[in-house]
Amino acid sequence: MKAQIGVVGLAVMGQNLALNIARKGYIVAVYNRTSERTKNFVEQRVKGEKIVAAYDLKSFVESLERPRKIILMVKAGSPVDEMIDELLPYLQEGDLLIDAGNSHYEDTNRRLERLSKMGILFLGTGVSGGEYGALHGPSIMPGGTKEAYKLVEEIFLKIAAKTEDGPCCTYVGDYSAGHFVKMVHNGIEYAIMQAIAEVYDIMRKVLGLQPKEIGEIFKKWNEGELSSFLVEITYKIMEKIDEETGKPMVDVILDKAEQKGTGKWTVEAALDLGVPTPSLNLAVVARVLSHFKQQRMELSKLYWQKPIVKADKNLIEYLEKALSLAMFLAYSQGLWLISEASKAFNYGVNLLEILRIWKGGCIIRAKMIDFLREILKENPSNVNLLESQKTVEYLKPRIEPTLKVCQIAREAQIPTPVLNSSLDYLFSMKEANLPANLIQAQRDFFGAHTFERIDKPGIYHIEWQPLE
Ligand SMILES: NC(=O)c1ccc[n+]([C@@H]2O[C@H](COP(=O)([O-])OP(=O)(O)OC[C@H]3O[C@@H](n4cnc5c(N)ncnc54)[C@H](OP(=O)(O)O)[C@@H]3O)[C@@H](O)[C@H]2O)c1
């Protein structure tokens, strides 16, 4: 019997995805560039699942039923192109390649164009949920042609995470829609993670709480409106003790945050498309700043001042409100970006469907998503969610507590880039008169860049000072 689908790339994601598919009753062929990894996988993890291991690409491809469906789960970037090049000689018209890694959406467009000329179908597919999700049910974001999606729809729906609103997989849209949406998912993830880290930092430095106590607070929050995967793992992290030192694990981890690129790409795309995503931008900047550990340690001595710690008895409550505001606004910015990209790139994305498939399996799954869907259902053109009365009623009472949190953090000189930029995003969006009039005047002054007037139509330029 031939295999119904193949997986190329057997690192954490590929192994778990292959097992997930096989456990749903499919025969899965697997291949990895380094044979050792394939051998280890088969020996250590395959327990009765119908997994056929191949040690060369020709026999891998030949073991698949036609049209062939091959999931690429290799390192993003040139490895994807290299794998495609190696596979192409064995493929036939109508076969389907699915790039399920975190590829840049522009690479996906390029690959789609190239492969479609050869009659090979291609799906740029975002997969979220890490290794646990890949095994037990990820959120799957496939983009490309509908025809290509139909070939794997049944398998994808079976292996995806399930919620009361159905499997966490949908046809996201044309071209690179799947990878674009996954990229923005990660951008939102960066912002929520940074907001949680800022709240944790204030609990430690202002309230002097220990990780265990902080864990208890996050655990309680996770039962309320902040209920989410990221808050859940945060309380679990706080509880973890380092076996070597007996200290809380979080205290022995170096404060340098790494990144693989999807956050930065989100910010680049937002700037290119002219969509404001300050919370997402600042979350990336915060990771970049964290890298200057040596310099930060030296400067902390040079600039040392006795910290002003003005703990407010309601601070925990304010922090909960501030985090919910920041989380809401991270989704607001991300959804707005997806919507503008969908228009610019003709993706045809349905934001309600995106929110539905983010309800389970993925890293940014959260109870709040049900509320975001309610808001969007009222008016699907309210893509940043800000115009709804429901949003106004939700955010307004959270402004004051978030301000208090930011003020306390400012006074204690604790950086809160995402909490601050979330407020600045909201303050800018709800400000009828921004000082951009002055910017326009300055631009016209030094560069004759012209400006519009508020009292009559047209484009104007004045002589600000005589040219000598
Ligand atoms: N890890 C996660 O939680 C996660 C979550 C969502 C999405 N993703 C994305 O999913 C993809 C796979 O992630 P991962 O963490 O499982 O693995 P990874 O560390 O990103 O990549 C390792 C895999 O890529 C293969 N590879 C690297 N260069 C290659 C080349 N030039 N030709 C052929 N194969 C090559 C490796 O084969 P060898 O064994 O031969 O080196 C190995 O199978 C990535 O795009 C990643 O960004 C990861």
The ligand as a MOL file (V3000), in Angstrom:
LIG
                    3D

  0  0  0     0  0            999 V3000
M  V30 BEGIN CTAB
M  V30 COUNTS 48 52 0 0 0
M  V30 BEGIN ATOM
M  V30 1 N 10.0210 24.4940 16.6840 0
M  V30 2 C 8.8190 25.0480 16.7740 0
M  V30 3 O 8.2080 25.1600 17.8500 0
M  V30 4 C 8.1240 25.5600 15.5290 0
M  V30 5 C 6.7990 25.9760 15.6060 0
M  V30 6 C 6.1530 26.3820 14.4370 0
M  V30 7 C 6.8390 26.3970 13.2500 0
M  V30 8 N 8.1410 26.0110 13.2100 0 CHG=1
M  V30 9 C 8.8040 26.0180 11.9030 0
M  V30 10 O 8.7740 24.6840 11.3830 0
M  V30 11 C 9.9690 24.4180 10.6300 0
M  V30 12 C 10.6800 23.2080 11.2310 0
M  V30 13 O 11.0270 23.5490 12.5600 0
M  V30 14 P 11.8400 22.5660 13.5330 0
M  V30 15 O 12.0360 23.3100 14.8080 0
M  V30 16 O 11.1700 21.2460 13.5400 0 CHG=-1
M  V30 17 O 13.2150 22.3430 12.7600 0
M  V30 18 P 14.4240 23.3450 12.3950 0
M  V30 19 O 15.4200 23.2790 13.4810 0
M  V30 20 O 13.9060 24.6670 11.9800 0
M  V30 21 O 15.0330 22.6170 11.0850 0
M  V30 22 C 15.6660 21.3790 11.1740 0
M  V30 23 C 15.2140 20.4720 10.0480 0
M  V30 24 O 15.5120 21.0940 8.7700 0
M  V30 25 C 16.3550 20.1890 8.0370 0
M  V30 26 N 17.2510 20.9350 7.1750 0
M  V30 27 C 18.0190 22.0040 7.5000 0
M  V30 28 N 18.7120 22.4190 6.4280 0
M  V30 29 C 18.3750 21.6050 5.4060 0
M  V30 30 C 18.7370 21.5520 4.0450 0
M  V30 31 N 19.5810 22.4320 3.5100 0
M  V30 32 N 18.1870 20.5800 3.2800 0
M  V30 33 C 17.3270 19.6850 3.8130 0
M  V30 34 N 16.9280 19.6930 5.0830 0
M  V30 35 C 17.4440 20.6440 5.8730 0
M  V30 36 C 17.0860 19.4110 9.0900 0
M  V30 37 O 17.6160 18.2500 8.5300 0
M  V30 38 P 18.9550 17.5850 9.1600 0
M  V30 39 O 18.4890 16.6640 10.2230 0
M  V30 40 O 19.5450 16.8600 8.0030 0
M  V30 41 O 19.8300 18.6840 9.6680 0
M  V30 42 C 15.9560 19.1510 10.0700 0
M  V30 43 O 15.0860 18.1450 9.6190 0
M  V30 44 C 10.7830 25.7170 10.6730 0
M  V30 45 O 10.4630 26.5010 9.5600 0
M  V30 46 C 10.2790 26.3990 11.9250 0
M  V30 47 O 10.4520 27.7890 11.8910 0
M  V30 48 C 8.8020 25.5710 14.3110 0
M  V30 END ATOM
M  V30 BEGIN BOND
M  V30 1 1 1 2
M  V30 2 2 2 3
M  V30 3 1 2 4
M  V30 4 1 4 5
M  V30 5 2 4 48
M  V30 6 2 5 6
M  V30 7 1 6 7
M  V30 8 2 7 8
M  V30 9 1 8 9
M  V30 10 1 8 48
M  V30 11 1 9 10
M  V30 12 1 9 46
M  V30 13 1 10 11
M  V30 14 1 11 12
M  V30 15 1 11 44
M  V30 16 1 12 13
M  V30 17 1 13 14
M  V30 18 2 14 15
M  V30 19 1 14 16
M  V30 20 1 14 17
M  V30 21 1 17 18
M  V30 22 2 18 19
M  V30 23 1 18 20
M  V30 24 1 18 21
M  V30 25 1 21 22
M  V30 26 1 22 23
M  V30 27 1 23 24
M  V30 28 1 23 42
M  V30 29 1 24 25
M  V30 30 1 25 26
M  V30 31 1 25 36
M  V30 32 1 26 27
M  V30 33 1 26 35
M  V30 34 2 27 28
M  V30 35 1 28 29
M  V30 36 1 29 30
M  V30 37 2 29 35
M  V30 38 1 30 31
M  V30 39 2 30 32
M  V30 40 1 32 33
M  V30 41 2 33 34
M  V30 42 1 34 35
M  V30 43 1 36 37
M  V30 44 1 36 42
M  V30 45 1 37 38
M  V30 46 2 38 39
M  V30 47 1 38 40
M  V30 48 1 38 41
M  V30 49 1 42 43
M  V30 50 1 44 45
M  V30 51 1 44 46
M  V30 52 1 46 47
M  V30 END BOND
M  V30 END CTAB
M  END
